Amino acid sequence: MLPRERVFAALEHREPDRIPWGEHSIDYNVYEDILGRETLVQAKMKLTEAYWEGRRDEIVECYKRDRLDLIRALEMDIVFVNRVPPKGYHPDPMEKLDEVTYRDPHGNLYRISSTTHDLMPYKRNVEKYAPPTIESLQEQIDRLDEQPIGDPDDSCWEFVHHAVKEMKDTHFIMVMCGDLAFPGFGATEEDVWMSLLLEPEICKKIAELRGKQLVREVQLFAKLGVDGIMPCGDLGSSTGLLASPEIYREMVYPWHKAHVEEAHRHGLMVLKHCCGHTWPVIDELAEVYDAYEGIQASGGMDIRKLKERVGDRICLWGGIWHEHIILGSVEDIRNDARYAFQYAAPGGGYIMGSTHSLAVDAKRENILEMKRCRDEWGNYPIDPSLFK
């Protein structure tokens, strides 16, 4: 089978020739470790500074070359792609306050994360924060149909078009898209979550606006020639849902369902990325989406139990612990693969991947062990006696 055929088989709950492999995010160090050259792809602060230096075209060429080369080198089956800044993009640098702290023109503070190396929001300037109102949100909703959906030939889709041209014949092409998570609002993180309880009508309007935006965008993605879309919106923490399942079902679920129905109407598969503990709404996710990626084992999302409960309704994508790829040994990777392959792969409906991503500090030997396990143990019919 070609990689593309393999992924479609898994999504349709058929057994392919072997387990497909894909990731939704791969940080720069993995490209450099596997390809043996420097890159600007997902290069964190180095990427941010390159944009500040006006190197947008160089960055996009890096994505075109290195993303596809890495997919080929690791023999992955899914090519994940994304929009890029348009030609001519050259943002002004933020004001540097010290070696790790920056300030934007609005007074918001950012710091370079010691863990991810990203420039991350640190302290928000809330002095001029104005909360939305039902009237202001309704006005935006009423104007939606007047807004252009976007041009599929715009330069922001340059990387997507390149990937489709180069690899659509052989690989499954998946474009990252927006999503709707819990629709809170506020000047602080605490305010955002409290608003779901204190201002539910406004939150419902926020969900309606975002949901209708998502539905409208589908027709643009359908013109790009991709096979599927991946909405990335986390619903859980490592211990539970970020808000109650009742809030999810009332405010979010109807728009998730509408988004996927519109995608299916245009011939697109929808592969949902969602971190955290999602057991309270897993049946809703399984009802709506074609695949569930980012299955956080460390958050209690046991892939064997998921297979037993929803494996006949949704393709499970994960199995190799994110934490083990960074901190563990090759034997940890083998153990993860043994468990996932034995309990999630039989019958199809399974894609191998990290329980989050191939992130900063991922070990080269552990990534190569993922490939070895898939190559040697992942052929159908799955035979656990080969797991050595």
C-alpha positions in Angstrom: 0.0 0.0 0.0 1.0 3.6 -0.5 1.1 5.7 2.7 -2.0 7.6 1.6 -3.9 4.3 1.2 -2.7 3.1 4.5 -4.0 6.1 6.4 -7.4 5.9 4.7 -7.6 2.3 5.6 -7.0 3.1 9.2 -9.5 5.9 9.2 -12.1 3.6 7.7 -11.4 0.9 10.3 -9.8 -1.5 7.8 -6.5 -3.3 8.3 -3.8 -1.8 6.0 -0.6 -3.6 5.2 1.1 -2.1 8.2 0.4 0.5 10.9 0.6 4.1 9.6 2.7 6.6 11.4 2.2 10.4 11.7 2.7 13.3 14.0 0.9 16.7 14.3 4.0 18.6 15.4 7.7 18.1 15.2 10.2 20.6 16.7 13.4 21.7 15.0 15.8 19.5 17.0 14.2 16.4 15.4 14.8 17.7 11.9 18.4 18.5 12.8 19.1 15.1 14.4 17.6 13.1 11.6 18.5 15.1 8.6 21.9 16.3 9.9 21.4 20.0 9.1 20.2 23.1 10.7 16.6 24.2 10.1 14.2 27.0 10.9 11.2 24.7 10.9 9.5 25.0 14.3 12.7 26.6 15.5 11.1 28.4 18.4 12.9 31.7 19.4 15.3 31.3 16.4 12.3 31.2 14.1 10.7 34.3 15.8 14.0 36.3 15.3 14.2 35.2 11.7 10.8 36.7 11.1 11.9 39.9 12.8 14.9 39.9 10.4 12.6 39.8 7.4 13.6 36.3 6.4 10.0 35.0 5.6 10.9 33.5 2.2 13.9 31.6 3.6 11.7 30.2 6.4 9.0 29.0 3.9 11.7 27.3 1.7 12.9 25.6 4.9 9.5 24.2 5.6 9.1 23.1 2.0 12.4 21.2 2.0 12.8 20.0 5.6 9.2 19.0 6.5 9.0 16.8 3.4 12.5 15.4 3.7 11.9 14.4 7.3 8.6 12.6 6.4 10.4 10.7 3.7 13.4 9.9 5.9 11.3 8.4 8.7 8.8 6.8 6.2 5.9 8.5 7.8 2.5 8.3 6.1 0.9 11.7 7.1 2.2 15.0 5.9 1.0 17.8 8.2 1.0 21.3 6.7 0.0 24.8 7.7 -0.5 28.2 6.5 2.5 30.6 6.6 2.7 34.3 6.8 2.1 36.0 3.4 4.9 37.3 1.2 6.4 40.5 2.5 5.7 39.6 6.2 8.2 41.4 8.3 7.0 42.1 11.9 8.8 44.7 14.1 11.0 43.1 16.8 9.6 43.3 20.3 11.4 45.4 22.9 14.0 43.3 24.7 14.0 43.9 28.4 16.6 41.3 29.4 18.0 38.0 28.1 14.6 36.2 28.3 12.0 38.9 28.5 10.3 41.0 25.8 7.5 43.6 25.6 5.2 44.1 22.7 3.7 47.5 21.6 0.6 46.8 23.7 2.6 46.4 26.9 2.2 42.6 27.1 5.3 40.8 28.4 6.8 37.6 27.0 9.5 35.3 28.1 11.5 32.6 26.4 10.5 29.2 27.9 13.3 27.2 29.3 11.4 24.1 28.4 10.1 24.7 24.9 12.4 27.6 23.8 9.3 29.4 22.6 8.6 33.1 23.2 5.6 32.7 25.5 3.1 35.2 27.0 4.2 36.0 30.5 2.1 39.0 31.8 -0.8 40.5 30.0 -1.5 44.3 30.0 -5.1 44.3 31.1 -5.5 48.1 31.5 -7.4 48.5 28.2 -9.2 45.2 28.2 -12.9 45.5 27.2 -15.0 42.4 27.5 -17.3 41.4 24.7 -21.0 41.9 24.9 -23.9 39.9 23.4 -24.6 42.9 21.1 -21.0 43.2 19.8 -20.8 39.5 19.2 -24.1 39.4 17.4 -23.0 42.2 15.2 -19.9 40.2 14.2 -22.1 37.1 13.5 -24.5 39.2 11.3 -21.6 40.4 9.3 -20.0 37.0 8.7 -21.5 36.4 5.3 -20.1 39.7 4.1 -16.6 38.7 5.0 -14.3 37.1 2.4 -13.5 33.4 3.1 -10.0 33.7 1.7 -8.2 33.0 -1.5 -6.7 29.5 -1.9 -4.1 31.0 -4.2 -2.9 33.5 -1.5 0.8 33.2 -0.6 -0.1 32.1 2.9 -0.9 28.7 1.3 2.4 28.4 -0.5 3.7 25.6 1.7 0.4 23.7 1.5 0.4 23.9 -2.3 4.0 22.7 -2.4 3.3 19.6 -0.2 0.1 18.7 -2.2 2.1 19.0 -5.5 5.0 16.9 -4.3 3.4 14.3 -2.1 -0.4 14.1 -2.6 -0.1 11.1 -5.0 1.6 9.0 -2.3 0.9 10.5 1.2 -2.1 11.7 3.2 -2.0 15.5 3.4 -3.5 17.1 6.5 -3.7 20.9 7.0 -3.8 22.3 10.6 -6.8 24.5 11.2 -8.6 26.5 13.9 -10.8 25.0 16.5 -13.2 25.8 19.3 -12.3 24.9 22.9 -14.2 26.2 26.0 -15.3 29.7 25.0 -14.5 31.7 28.1 -13.3 35.4 28.1 -11.7 37.8 30.5 -8.7 39.9 31.4 -7.0 37.1 33.3 -6.8 33.3 33.1 -9.0 33.1 36.2 -11.6 35.4 34.6 -11.7 33.3 31.5 -12.7 30.1 33.3 -15.1 31.9 35.7 -16.9 33.5 32.8 -18.2 30.1 31.7 -20.2 30.1 35.0 -20.9 33.8 35.5 -21.6 34.9 31.9 -22.8 31.8 30.1 -24.9 33.7 27.5 -21.9 35.7 26.4 -19.8 32.5 26.2 -22.5 30.8 24.1 -22.3 33.8 21.7 -18.5 33.5 21.5 -19.0 29.8 20.7 -21.6 30.6 18.0 -19.3 33.2 16.4 -16.2 30.9 16.4 -18.3 27.9 15.3 -19.7 29.7 12.3 -16.3 30.9 11.4 -15.0 27.4 11.4 -17.8 26.1 9.3 -17.3 28.9 6.7 -13.5 28.2 6.5 -14.1 24.6 5.4 -14.8 25.5 1.8 -11.4 27.2 1.6 -9.6 24.1 2.9 -11.5 22.0 0.4 -10.0 24.1 -2.5 -6.4 23.4 -1.3 -6.4 19.7 -2.4 -5.7 18.3 1.0 -7.2 15.0 2.3 -8.1 16.2 5.8 -8.0 18.9 8.4 -6.8 18.9 12.0 -8.6 21.2 14.5 -6.3 21.7 17.5 -8.1 22.6 20.7 -7.4 21.1 24.1 -10.3 20.2 26.3 -8.5 18.5 29.2 -5.7 18.8 31.7 -3.7 15.8 33.0 -6.4 15.2 35.7 -9.7 16.1 34.1 -11.7 18.2 31.7 -10.9 21.9 31.8 -14.6 22.6 32.4 -17.6 20.5 33.0 -18.9 18.0 30.4 -22.3 19.8 30.6 -20.6 23.0 29.4 -18.9 21.1 26.6 -22.2 19.5 25.5 -24.1 22.8 25.6 -21.6 25.3 24.2 -19.0 23.4 22.2 -20.2 20.1 21.0 -22.9 21.4 18.6 -20.3 23.4 16.8 -17.8 20.6 16.7 -20.5 18.5 15.1 -21.4 21.2 12.6 -17.7 21.7 11.7 -17.2 18.0 10.9 -20.4 17.6 9.0 -19.4 20.5 6.7 -15.9 19.0 6.2 -17.5 15.7 5.3 -19.8 17.4 2.9 -16.7 18.7 1.1 -14.9 15.3 1.2 -12.5 16.1 4.0 -11.6 13.8 6.9 -11.3 15.5 10.4 -8.6 14.3 12.7 -8.9 16.0 16.1 -5.9 16.9 18.2 -6.8 17.1 21.9 -4.6 16.8 24.9 -5.6 15.9 28.4 -8.2 13.7 30.2 -11.3 13.5 28.0 -13.1 10.5 29.3 -16.3 12.4 30.3 -16.9 13.5 26.7 -15.2 10.6 24.8 -18.4 9.3 23.4 -19.2 12.7 21.9 -15.7 12.9 20.4 -16.1 9.4 19.0 -19.5 10.3 17.5 -18.1 13.4 15.7 -14.5 12.9 14.6 -12.7 10.5 12.2 -9.6 10.3 14.4 -8.5 11.3 17.9 -4.8 12.3 18.2 -2.8 13.3 21.2 -4.2 10.6 23.3 -2.5 11.6 26.6 -1.6 8.4 28.4 -0.1 10.3 31.3 -3.6 12.0 31.7 -5.3 8.7 32.1 -6.2 8.1 28.5 -5.4 4.3 28.3 -5.4 3.4 24.6 -6.5 -0.2 25.4 -9.6 1.0 27.2 -10.3 3.5 24.5 -10.2 0.8 21.9 -12.7 -1.3 23.9 -15.1 1.7 24.3 -14.9 3.7 21.2 -12.5 1.9 18.8 -15.2 0.9 16.5 -16.3 4.5 16.0 -13.1 6.6 15.9 -9.5 6.0 14.7 -7.1 6.2 17.6 -3.8 8.0 16.9 -1.0 7.8 19.5 0.3 5.1 21.8 4.0 6.2 22.2 4.3 8.3 25.4 5.5 11.8 24.7 7.3 11.7 28.1 9.2 8.5 27.2 10.4 9.9 23.8 12.0 12.8 25.8 13.0 11.2 29.1 12.8 7.5 28.5 14.9 4.7 27.0 14.4 2.6 23.9 12.9 -0.1 26.1 10.2 2.3 27.2 9.5 2.9 23.5 9.3 -0.8 22.9 6.9 -1.3 25.8 4.7 1.5 24.6 4.6 0.0 21.1 3.9 -3.5 22.4 0.9 -2.3 24.4 -0.5 -0.1 21.6 0.1 -2.5 18.8 -1.4 -5.4 20.7 -4.5 -3.7 22.0 -5.2 -0.8 19.6 -4.0 -1.9 16.2 -6.0 -5.2 15.5 -8.9 -4.6 13.2 -7.5 -1.3 11.9 -8.5 2.1 13.3 -5.1 2.8 14.7 -2.3 5.2 13.7 1.1 5.2 15.5 2.3 8.5 17.0 3.4 10.3 20.1 0.9 11.0 22.8 1.6 14.7 22.0 4.4 15.5 19.6 8.1 15.0 18.7 9.1 18.0 20.8 12.2 19.8 22.0 14.6 17.3 23.7 13.1 14.3 22.0 15.9 11.7 21.8 17.0 10.6 18.3 17.4 7.0 19.4 13.9 6.9 20.7 12.4 8.3 17.5 14.4 5.7 15.5 13.1 3.0 17.8 9.5 4.1 17.1 10.3 3.5 13.4 11.9 0.1 14.1 9.0 -1.1 16.1 6.5 0.0 13.4 8.6 -1.5 10.6 9.2 -4.9 12.4 6.1 -5.3 14.5 3.5 -3.3 12.8 2.7 -5.5 9.8 -0.9 -6.9 9.6 -2.1 -9.2 10.9 -0.5 -8.0 14.1 1.5 -10.8 15.8 2.5 -10.2 19.4 4.9 -13.1 19.3 7.2 -10.9 17.2 7.4 -8.2 19.9 11.1 -8.8 20.9 
